[in-house]
Amino acid sequence: MLLLLGLCLGMPLCAGLQEEARRWGDTSEQVGLRIPRQVRLLQRLKTKPLMTEFSVKSTIISRYAFTTVSCKMLNRASEDHETEFQMQIPAAAFITNFTMLIGDKVYQGEIAEREKKNGDRVKEKRNKTTEDSGEEGTETFRAALVIPSKDKAAFFLSYEELLQRRLGKKYEHVISVRPQQLVGRLTVDVTLLERSGIASLEVLPLRNSRQKGSGRAEEDSGPPPSTIINQNETFAKVVFKPSVVQQARIAQNGILGDFIIRYDVNREQSIGEIQVLNGYFVHYFAPKDLPPLPKNVVFVLDSSASMVGAKLRQTKDALFTILHDLRPQDRFNIIGFSNRIKVWKDNLISVTPNSIRDGKIYIHHMSPTGGTDINGALQTAIRLLNNYVAHNDIEDRSVSLIVFLTDGKPTVGETHTLKILNNTKEAAQGRVCIFTIGIGNDVDFKLLEKLSLENCGLTRRVHEEENAGAQLIGFYDEIRTPLLSDIRMDYPPGLVEQATKTLFPNYFNGSEIIIAGKLTNKKLDQLHVEVTASNSKKFVILKKDVPVGPRKVGSDVPGSPRPPGDGEGGSNHIERLWSYLTVKELQSSWLQSDDEQEKERLRQRAQALAVSYHFLTPFTSMKLRKSAAHVDGLEDTHGMSAAMGPETVMQSLRGAGAQSGATLKKPFDPRIKISKTSVDGDPHFVVDFPLSKLTVCFNIDGEPGDILRLVSDHMDSGVTVNGELIGAPAPPNGHKKQRTYFRTITILINKPERSYLEITPSRVILDGGDRLVLPCNQSVVVGSRGLEVSVSANANVTVTIQGTIAFVILIHLYKKPAPFQRNHLGFYISNSKGLSNNCHGLLGQFLNQDAKLIEDPAGLSKNLTHPPLPQAEGRSETILKVKGHRVPVVWKQRKIYNGEEQIDCWFARNNAAKLIDGEYKDYLASHPFDTETALGTSRGL
């Protein structure tokens, strides 16, 4: 779909979606023709919605990647089905939009400010999923909803990231291909545009999930089957389009793995590469062929009891390899720590064959025991490095590093996180860089992350089932060759503003330094750039006047894609790269800062920029708004929140709390006539017998506090409905002493899983394991596991159970109530197909029954299915036969639906004494969720 090319470049998703919806037809037959019989069985089409298409389109322009994922689902069942869209995205990426199509309705994502109080909480919730085996991991975006029967849904997720040059001296673009089922049309389409030229490009074998049932691609070599690569000097296009049979050969459960493109670019050897577009510039600096700086390194290894087994063995093997890689000019030492700090040597020592051999022997004899003294280990390592630098006359400039590995939290010595951070920062004083690796799920990764951030290092996480040794070697390879230290980038202050970070403590071979900023003069012809750094024996100063004449993206390759908004007044890929880097740096500074005023200033700056460029960050949230182009008379504006987190992405319509699996359906319109079978008002009961075209009504004069059984079907359908009465004085000159209304309706659903609903005029409480409180003054729809609750603001609550049972609770509110008026509820049965023949209760007992009129002895009526003339209301008594009872009734008129409709009914007097089974007191419940009944078997909770 060429339409999505614009989407993946970060353009507003709503543009073109209407056209997409029009030309999107039912593809189930086409898909069915392609899928072999044995594969169709694996998809279980009858039990879950069918994914008809899964498409990922990426465009990479000068290392900046725009990606859009589209997924189309079809519910071919005769009942509504819940489904979930999930996508793993790189941890460094920012989501820029999420859009849903449900039928012909479009819900469009909008990035908004997040409340300050939630900022810290959300930051803590960012999830590193265990699904991916990459060093950085991924974050999983999930969205759940219910697709109506025979209907369609589509999801569009867009995100952006700046690719980092790391291990292997190349860039990697990773796309998760895990649709969870075999797909009729599965496509990954990547377009690559690099102005400086593509030096190398390869597509790796699919990198597999460690989930059971994942593919076998790791046994293969070369690109995945059906991959097509086309490229020239500056442009490349990669398409992965496996058939269903090819997908099944990789993974029958649809979890194919990660599709990875690895590439590198040609580079300027001196000052680096500078690109300018529409007043923004980016500077890529990655020198090579420089003599490496000597490094002073202390390896700090956790040897506590939790490291027992494979973790410690693999780590030892990795350190053996790393020690052999040390250069003769390097200095090193080894620390093992548990509840005791064990230092190999008193000082850093030179790299010789003998010292390497002795170091390996020391590591080999480490044994796991005791607790975890993180603070003591770090203080000892920093002291060793500082003492060495202070007491040795070092001609060559060197870099001091700590490689710190642990699998736990601090349990011995100083255990307070803030004190550990302060102690470390005060001791290191910016002269020691700390590189941390956390193993497993019990590690305090936030502590390690902040230790590295505050001390010019990096951090990595290794999951429990991964090879810790291989990860440690890979991480060390990134920092094994420092080439420069104290790097400073300078640009003319009057010509450049709002530049990103320009000071860097170290540059390691194979990495890349990236700076972006704004030019004050868009018509500038050249930009003066200076780079100052320290090499092993000298200062390095590079100067150059770089031409920055006007140019347009896409001029390198005819027909190449345009970045989002490229044109008058629109943002371009360099501007978005600048905003991405700036937000990332503000987040990092916010995380490091301990000053509350400074943190607030950083938060506000990051939030404003993220909102401006539509980045979903810890300081912003996403709201889904129904697009006007696809709204059919829906008056309310709905919203849905979406936030990254370890749980499912929380979704709810405007005003709801966080509830997974929100159903996006039109709330009930109170003007629509649901059913006559109801209880409303004081309370007035109405029972409709559609076969005989009769309507019967009666009153129940209860007492305030009484809880009435309205529907009792606990043993069969699992549904129980009770209503609690509230009292009010009788109106003046009335025949009643008091009035009673329903102030609370409670519903217990026992199948397939137990859920409790408590409805009042002001709120709805849903407790199905997670407690959710919904205000009645805001429209919201939530649904999960066959239960759907839809609130139409200040009008009604609709409860749908398994698609076969539906109740509507009308909300009656008074702005200025009279003394005899109370805010109250009315209960209407909209759909009773799912209730059994054994159903009971004041209303439930009549649902599967019929009634007829029997002519009274005086023969007052010749046509007994029609009422007498209006003037005879309440006077002409006749006999109603229902459930074997003979009930004297009189004709009346009664208003229902909040007084909007007047109905004719046959009225049974005296609390319906001869109409209902038993007596009024038999229908009194002991508590709101009581399921017992005096008229049948005992049915307890």
Residue, then its C-alpha position, 0 to 999 in steps of 0.5 A: m500500500l503506497l498510501l502508507l509510505g507517507l504514514c511511515l514518514g510521520m505524516p498525520l495518519c488520518a489523511g488518506l484513511q478514508e480512502e483506505a477504508r473505502r478500498w478495503g474490502d472483505t479479503s477472507e475469500q482471497v486469503g482462504l484460497r491461498i492457505p493450504r488446508q493443514v495450515r488453515l487448521l492451525q489458525r483456528l479461524k473459528t475461535k479468534p479473528l483472522m489477520t488478513e494483512f500485516s505490513v511494515k513499511s520503513t523509510i530510513i533517511s540518513r540514519y533516521a528511521f520512520t516506521t509504520v505498522s499496519c494490521k488488518m483483522l476480520n471477525r468472521a464469527s457470528e458473535d463479537h470477539e476480543t482481539e489484541f494488537q501487539m508490536q515490539i518496537p525498539a526501546a529507543a524509538f518514540i511512538t508518533n501515532f496510533t490509529m484504529l479503524i473499527g468498521d467504518k469508524v476511525y480513531q485518531g491518535e493525538i499526543a498531549e501533555r501528561e500530568k506532572k504527577n504521572g511523570d515519574r510513575v510512567k518512567e518507571k513502568r517502561n518495559k524491557t520485554t524478554e521477547d527480544s534477544g537484542e542487547e537493548g531489548t524492546e518495548t511492547f505496545r499492546a492495544a485490545l478491543v472487541i471486533p463486532s460480529k462479521d466486522k473488520a478492524a485495522f491498526f496503524l502504529s507509527y514510530e521513529e528512531l535514530l539508528q546507532r552505530r555500535l558493535g560491528k561498526k554498522y547500523e542495525h534496523v530491527i523490525s519485529v515480525r510476530p503477528q501471532q498467526l499465519v497471515g495471508r498477506l505479510t510484507v516488510d518493506v524497507t527503503l534506505l536513502e543515505r546521501s554519503g553512500i551505502a558502503s555495505l548492506e546485508v539482511l540477516p537471518l530472522r532472529n528468533s524469539r525464545q518463546k516456545g514454538s518460535g521459528r527455526a531460522e537461526e539454523d539458516s544463513g543468509p536473508p529470510p526466504s522471499t527477501i528481495i534486495n535492490q540497491n545502488e550507491t545511495f539508495a536501497k530497497v528491501v522487501f520481505k514477503p513470505s507466503v503462508v507456506q513459507q511462514a509456516r516453515i519458519a514458525q507455525n504460530g506466526i512468531l517469525g522473529d526479528f527482521i534485521i537490516r545491517y548496513d554502513v555508510n561511506r564517511e568523511q575521514s576528517i571533520g565528519e559529515i554535515q547535512v543541512l536542510n531547511g534551517y536545520f543541520v546534523h553532524y556525524f562524526a566517526p573518525k578511524d585509523l587513529p592510535p588507540l588511547p591506553k585504558n585503565v580498566v577495573f573489572v568488577l564481578d558480582s560473586s554473590a550466592s545468586m550468581v551460582g551456576a551458568k551465570l557465573r560460569q559464562t561470565k568467567d569464560a567471557l572475562f578470560t576472552i576479554l583479558h586476552d584482548l587487552r593491549p600492552q599499554d593498558r592497565f587492569n585489575i579485578i574485583g570480586f564482590s559479595n558481602r566482602i570486597k575481594v581485590w586481586k592486586d593492590n594496584l593496577i598492573s601492566v598487561t603481560p602474559n604472566s599477569i593475564r595468566d594470573g588474572k585468569i587463575y584468580i577469576h577461575h577460583m571465584s565462588p558464589t557466596g554471600g550478599t551484594d555490596i554494590n557501594g563497597a565494590l564501586q568505591t574500591a574500584i574508583r579508588l584503585l583508578n584514582n590512586y593509579v592516575a595520581h601516583n604514576d607519571i603517565e606520558d600518554r593520556s589514558v581513559s579510566l573505565i569500570v566494567f561492572l556486572t551484577d545480577g541483584k540489588p544492594t543487600v549489604g553495606e550501603t543499600h540506599t540507592l540515592k546514597i550509592l549514586n551520590n557516593t559514586k559520583e563524588a568519588a569518580q568526579g567525572r574522571v572515571c566512566i562506569f559501564t554496567i551490565g545487569i543480568g536477570n529480572d531481579v537486578d536493580f536496572k534503574l540503579l545501574e542505568k543511572l550509575s552509567l548516565e551520571n558517570c559517562g558510561l553505558t548500560r546493558r541488560v542481559h535476560e535470565e535465559e540469555n548467554a551472559g558471557a556472549q553479551l559481556i564480550g559484545f558489550y566490551d567490544e564496543i568500548r575496547t578501543p578508545l580513540l579520543s577523549d574530551i571531545r568538543m564540537d564548536y560552531p559559530p555561536g551567532l549562526v547556530e542555536q539550540a544545538t544538542k550535546t557538544l561535549f563528549p568524554n570519550y569516543f570509541n572505535g566503531s561508534e559515532i557522535i551525532i550533533a544536531g542544531k538550528l541555523t539562524n540563517k537559512k541562506l547560509d553558504q558555509l558553516h565553520v566547524e571545529v573539533t577539539a579532542s585528546n589523542s594518546k600523545k597530543f591534542v587534535i584540532l580539526k577545522k573546516d568550512v563546510p558548504v551548506g548550500p540549499r538542497k532538497v531531500g530526494s535529489d540523490v535518487p529520482g523518485s525517492p521518498r520525501p520525509p514527513g512534511d517536506g515542503e513549505g512550513g513542514s518538518n523534515h527528517i533533519e528537523r525531526l532528528w534534532s527534536y528526537l535527540t533533544v528530547k532524549e538528552l532532556q530526558s537523560s538530564w531529567l533522570q540525572s538531576d536531583d534538584e527539583q526545580e531543575k527537574e521541573r524545568l527539564r520536564q517542561r522543556a521535554q514535554a513541550l518539544a515532544v507535544s510539538y513533534h508528536f512523540l509519545t514519551p514519559f512526559t506525554s500521553m496519547k489520546l484517541r479521538k474519533s475522526a469526524a470523517h467517519v462519525d455517523g451521528l455520534e455526538d460525544t467526542h471520545g478519547m482513549s489513552a495509550a501509554m507504554g508500560p509493562e502491562t497491556v497498553m491501557q485504553s479507555l474512553r474519555g474519563a475512564g480509568a486505565q482498563s485494558g480491552a476497551t470496546l469502541k462502540k456507540p453508547f446507547d441512545p436513550r431515545i431508542k426504545i429497548s424493551k418494555t420489560s422494566v422497573d422504573g420510578d416508584p418502582h413501577f414494574v412492566v412485563d411485556f408478553p410479545l406473543s400474546k401482545l399483552t403488557v402487564c404492570f404492577n407496583i411494589d411498595g417496599e421499604p427504604g433499604d430493601i434489596l429486591r431480586l430482579v433477575s435470578d439465573h445464577m445456576d444457569s446463565g450465571v447472571t443475578v440482578n438485584g436493586e436496592l431501594i432508597g426512600a423519599p417523602a410522598p408528594p402533597n395530597g398523595h395516597k402514599k406515605q412515602r416513595t421508594y426508588f432504586r438507588t443501586i443496581t448490582i449485577l453479578i456475572n458468574k460465567p465465564e469468569r466472575s465479575y461484579l457490577e455496582i451501578t449508581p446515578s453517579r458511578v459504575i464500579l466494575d470488579g473483575g479482578d481489577r477494580l475499575v470506577l467509571p463516572c456516569n457523567q462521562s461517556v465510556v465503553v469498556g469490555s473484556r472476556g465477554l462483558e461490555v459496559s457502556v456509559s452514555a454520559n448522564a443518560n444510561v448504562t448498558v451492560t452486555i453479557q456474552g452478546t446474548i444478554a443485555f440490560v439498560i439502566l436509565i439514569h434519572l437526575y434532578k437539577k433542583p429536586a423537589p422534596f419527594q424526588r431523588n436521583h435514581l435508576g430505571f432497569y430495562i431488559s433489552n435482550s434476554k436470549g441468554l437467560s434460561n427457562n429457570c430464570h426467576g426474580l420479580l422480572g426474570q420469572f416472566l421472561n420465558q412465559d406467556a399470558k392471556l386474558i380470560e373474559d370476566p363473569a360480567g363479559l365486559s370486553k369482547n376483544l380481550t387483547h385490546p384495552p377498553l376505552p380510556q375513560a374506563e381506566g382502572r375500573s373494568e376488572t378482568i382476569l389474566k392467566v399467567k403461569g397457572h395463576r388467575v390474576p384480577v387486572v385492570w387497564k391502565q396507562r403508564k409512562i416508560y423510557n424516562g417519560e418519553e413513551q406512554i404504554d397500555c398495560w393490565f395492572a395487577r393490584n396489591n403488590a402483585a400478590k396473585l401475579i408473582d410466585g410467593e410473596y413480596k418478602d420472598y424477593l428480598a435479598s440479604h446483600p447486594f450480590d446475594t444469589e439465594t432465593a426462597l423460591g427455589t434451590s439455594r444458590g450461594l455466592 
